[in-house]
Each structure stands twice: as structure tokens, then as C-alpha cells.
Amino acid sequence: YHCFGCEAGGSVLDWVMQTEGLSLRHAAERLKAVLGHNPAVEPLVQPEELANDTIGQQGLLSRVVEFYHHTLLTAPEAQAYLSRRRLNHPELVSHFKLGFANRTLAYRLPPSKYKAGAEIRRRLQAVGVLRENGREHLRGSLVVPVRGTQGQIHELYGRMISDDLRASVIRHLYLPGAHHGVWNEAALGASRTLILCESLIDAMSFWVTGQRHVTAAYGVHGVTADHWQVFEQHNIKQVLIAFDNDTAGNEAAVKLASALVAKGITPLRVVFPPGRDANEYLCQMAEPETAFALLIERAVPMQEAADMVALERQTPEPDTAPEPASPLAAEPAPRVTPNVVCE
């Protein structure tokens, strides 16, 4: 375009940016929509849905999850992250609706100066998707929804995918408030045994190797009331604790084993090489399905460790008692593929 009065001019992108007050990225998405179907700029919620109050919290979260899922499918940087983690598994991505928050959610919202734009932002802030400053809470993150057996969304987990982050940046994010829900709950009723990981990334590492009776805590101290309820509901009799083989993971595993025994559940410890977690192990194995099957087969019973914890709680500790040897010492690491490193 060119204005002969003020001599302003430029491309069609410049025109859309100037006339609609959009960024270059937003303008490009708008023009894509003119050429055809573009989910990236379709309204997240129609104005009449807001006016009639026909969309609730679950409906709103479901649409956010669908948008993030579509974004991941078309985002090279997110695909590259999954490949580095060896989680580029089409069934995993589809079944669990993995997504990517790439800072474009606002493109699907009316401008904030309008009533509908202000209202939808208020609702998204209420569920924790947007922060008070209007930015996406999980921006720059792989997004893993935690869904119930009926599809309801209890939690969203975000893992920052960039390696170029300041030390102060939080890499693991959740929706504000207490944790709710149990990941992969729908699959846990098929067996009386389950694998319990420290993180969702680790649980997905087991899942892609064919170990489908797996779930995750919210960190080493993140076994919640919802977890215990699911254990009872599905009559779980045996839990294989697959926490990291480090000090925090081992100490938490012993305490959890004691709690499991008190509930009548048999605890076993899945032992990784020293200092490793499930995803690092996945990234190093030439034949991960076989390697993870062996891990499960060699899981170490923890009844004795749990009994030790129960005894320590009842007996005063002597002033000069030597520390007992850990019952969780890792076995020698199995052979790994040279020069394959998990980032």
C-alpha cells in the first residue's frame, strides 16, 4: 500500500499491523486465516457464549488444551524438545493431548479494550492460564494436562523447553493452588501393580517403552490425597517406586514405602544407575523397551526399609548412632550406547 498524502507505505503485513495494531507475528496469523482455516486465530470463545454464560471452567480449560495441542503439532521447537527427550511418540502426544504454549493464546481473544476481551481474560486468570499481567502462565513450555477418567482437566503441568534460561527461571510450572488429579488414571485400573515416578516426564518415559501402568507424583513429596484415593479405588496392591536415584529420591522413596506399608500396599524400588532418572536412562538405552522391562523385573523389595522407618519413629535415636547403609544402593549401570546423551 502507499498513501500519496503522507507517503506512508509498505506491504500487506505492514497494513494489517498499522490498521489493527497487531504485532508482525499476529498479523501473519490473521492473514493466514483470510486464506483458509487457521485454528491459531479462531476465537477461543464466541462472544455469545460469554454473554449467555454457557461455557464453564472445564469447557474453557478444554479449549485451552486443544489450542496448545494444535500448537505443539505445528511447532518445530516443541517437536525438537520431544525428540531430545525421546518422547516424540505420536500415540503419547495424541493420547495425552500434549501441547505447547508459544505465547499466541492472546491471538484467539478479543482485544482487551472490549467487554468480551476483558471478561475472557478475567476467566482465564481465574483458572490460572493467564497471570495478572495478562501473560500466559505456561508460556514457553511443553504442556501436559492431567485429566480424569471422564476427561475433566484437573491440572496443567508446564516444562520450559529452552536450554538458554537464567538460573532464576522456574522450569517446572503448574496451575496455581493445590495439586489435583492423577495422571494416566484411566489406565491404572487394569492392574493391581503400578509404577510411580517422581515427575511426569519420567512417567512418560516408562509409557513410551510399553509400561502403561504408570503414573507420577508431583515431585518427591508430591503424593497427594488424590493419589491415595486412586490407589484405594483401584485396589492397588503393589507400587514400584521409580524416583530418581539421588539423595532426595532415595530418602523420599523410603518414607513413601513406609506410608504404603501402613496402607497394606507392597513397595518395591526401581533402581536406576547412580544419579540418574527415568528419562536420562531412556535417552541412553539402545533398546529401551528391553532395558525398562529389566528395571521392573529387578525392582528391589522395600518392606525392610519401611519397617526401619516405622521403628525409628517409635524409638529415640541415640546420640552417637552410626548411619545405616542405604538399602537402595544402585547396581552397576548396564551397558549404554556410547555418545548418546540426554539433554
N, C-alpha and C positions, 0 to 999 in steps of 0.2 A: 504494500500500500504506500501511497505518497500523498501528502497534503500540500497543495500549492500555496496555501495561506501561510502555514507556519513552518513548512519544509520538513515536517516530521515524516518519517517513513520507516519501512522495514519489511520483514517477512510476515507471513500469516501468523507465525508464532508470536512475533512482536505485537501484532494487532490484538490477539487474544489476551496477551499479558497486560497490555495497556488498557484495553477497554473493560476487562473483567477483574483486573487487579490480581492476577494469578502469577505464581512462580513459573519458571520455564518448565519444570517437571510437570506441574499441574496442567499447564496449558497444553503440553504434548498429549497428556491423557485425555483431555477434553476433545482434542481434535481427532484422536483415535475413535472416540465414541461417535463422532459425526460420520465416520466411515463404516461403522457397524457396531456389533455387540462388544462392549468393553466393561466387564464387571468391576474394574478398578474405579470407575467413576459413576456407576449406577448408585442411586440413593440407598443408603443403608436402611433407612426407614422412610416410608412415604409420609408426607405431611398429614394426610387424613388419618393415618394410624396413630400419630401423636394426638391429633385433635380428638379422636374417638377413644383414646387410651386403650387401644386393642392389642398393644404389644407390651408384655411384661418383662421382668428381669431375665427370665430364661430365654425368651424369644430374642431379646437384644443380644445376650451373650452368644446364642446360637448363630446369629448373623455375623457377629464379630469373628467367631471361629471359622465360619465358612469363608469370610473375606481373607483372613490370614492364611487359610489353607490354599485358596486360589493364588495368593501372592507367592507362597512358597513354590508352587508348581512352575512359576514363571520367573523366579529369582535365581540367577546363576550363583550369586554369593552364598545363598542358603543351600543350594544343591552341593556346592563345593564343600561346605562345612559338614554336611551329612556324609559325603564321600570320605573326608579326612577321618571321620569317626567310624567309618564302615557301617553306617546306618542308612545308606542310600538304598533302602529296601522298599520297592513300590507298595507291597502289601502293608508294611509298617506305616508308611506315610498315609495311605488311604484309610486303613482300619482305625487308626487313632487320630485322624484329622490333624496331623502335624501342620503347623503353619509358620509364617514368618511375618513379623511386624517391621515393615520397612518405612514407617513414618508417612504412609499415604492414606491412612484411615480418614483423615480430615477431608480428603478429596470427595468422599462419599457423603459428606454432611453439608447441610445448607450453611451459608455464611452466618457467622455468629451474631451479626448485627440484626438478623431476622429472629422473630419469636421462635420459629421452629428450630433454627440453628442453636439458639441458646438453650432450648428445652432438651434437645437430644444430647447436647454436651453435658448438661446437668445430670441426665440419667446415666450417661457413660462414666461420669465421675463418681456417681453413687455406687456403681458396681465395680469400680476400680480400674476400668480400662483406660480412662484418661486421668491425668493428675490435675491438681487445682490450676496449674499454669496452662492447661489445655493440651499438653503434650501426651503422646501415648506412653503409658506406664511401661510397656514391654518393648519399646522401640529398639530396633537393632538386635532382636532376639529370635531364636528358634522358639516357637510357642507349642507347648504340649498341653492339651486340655485333659483334665481329669473328669471323666464322665461316669455317671451312674448307670445301672443296668437298664434304665428306661431312657437313656440318652441325655438326662439332665446334667448340666455343667456345674460341677462343684468348685473347681479350681482351675486356674491357668498358671502354668509354670513357664518362665522365660529364661533362656540361656543365651547370654550375649555371644555372638559368633565371631566378633572381631578379635584378632590377636593383638591389635595395636590399641590397647586401652591403658589408661593410667592405673597405677596400683590402687588408687582410692575408689575406682569404679566397681560397683557391685555387679558381679557376673551372673548371679542366680537371683531371680525375681519371682514373686508370687503376687496374687491379688492381695490387697491389704486385709488385715484381720486374721482370725484363726484359720488354720488349715482344715479343709473339709474334703471328704471323698477319698476313695481308694482306687488308684489307677489299675486298669485291667480287671476290675471287679467281676465283670461278666464271665471271665474265663476261670475264676477261682473255684467255682462250684463243681468243676469236672474232676477234681482230685482232692484227697484228704491231706495232700502234701503241697506246700507252696515254697517258692524261693522268695526271700525278702531282701531287697537291695537297699543300699544307702541312698541312692538317687535314681531319678527317672532315666537318665542317660545310661546308667548301669543296667537297670531293668530292661530297657530296650535292647541292650547288648545281648542279654540272655534270650530275649524274644526272637531276635533275628537268627539265632542259632538253632531254633526249634524248641526251645524250652519255654513253652507258652504259659505254664502255671507259675507266673512270676508277677510280683508287684514291688512297690517301692515305698519306703518311709520318706518322711520329709527331713532328711538328714539323720545323723547318728542318734539323736534324741527325739526323732520325729515320728514315733509310733503313737498314733492318736487314738482317741476313743472310737473313731470310725473304723480303724483297723481292728481293734479288739472286737467290735460288733460284727464285722465281716468274718473274722476267724470263728466266732461262735455260730453265726448264721449258717456258714458252710461246713460246720463241724470239722474244722481243720485239726488234724492230729499230729502233724509234723511240720516244722518250719526249718528250712535251710537258710541260715543267716549268711548272706553274701555281702557283708560290709567290707570296706577297704581293709587290706592287711597293713594297717599302720596303728600307731598307739591309740588314736581316737576310736578307730573302727574296732579294734580288739577289745578295748575297755567297754565300749558300748555293747558289743556282742555278748560279753559275759553278763552284764546287767540285764540285757534283754532275755538271755537264756534263763536266768533266774525267774523273771516275770512269766515266761512261757511255761516253765515247770509248775509254777503256782497255779496256772490255769489248766493244767493237765495236758499240755502240749509238749511233745518231744523236740528239743532243739538240737540242731546239728550245725557245724560251722563249715562253710565253703571257704577253703584256704587258697588265696592267690599267692603268687611269689611276693616276697617282702616288698612293701611299699607300693604295691600295685592295686588297681581296682578292676572292675569287670570290663570297662571299656578299653583301658590300656591293654588288658590281656587279649581282648578281641582283636585289637589292632596289630598285635604281634604274632598271632597264631596263623600258620599257613593253612591249617584245616580246623577252623573254629568250631564247627559242629562236633567233631570228634573230641576236641580239647575241652569244650564245655561239658560234654557228656561225661568225660573222665573226672572233671571237677565235682560233678554231682555224685558220681559213684564213690569218690574218695572223701566225701564230706565227713568231718570228724564229730563224733557224738560229744555233746557238751553237758550232759547230765552232771558229771563230776564237777565241772566248773560252776554250774548253777548251785550245786549243793554247797560248794565252798563259799559262795557269796551269801547264801542263806545263813551259814554258820557264822560268818564274820559279822552279820547284822545282830546276832544274838550274843556273841562273845566279845568282851572288851579286848582291844588289841594291845599286846604287850609293848612296853616302851622300846625294846630293842629287838623286836621280831624281824628276822630277815625276810626279804621279799621272796615269795614262792616263784618258782619258774613258771613262765606262762604256758598254759595248756594249749596255746594257739600258735605255737611256733610253726612257721611255714615250712613245707617240704622243699627240697631243691627244685628250682624252677625247671619246667620241661623245656625241651628244645624249641627255639623260636626261629622265625625267619630272619636272617641277617639283614640289617639296614632298613627294616620296616619299623618306623617309629610312629606312635600315635601322638598327634599334636593336640 
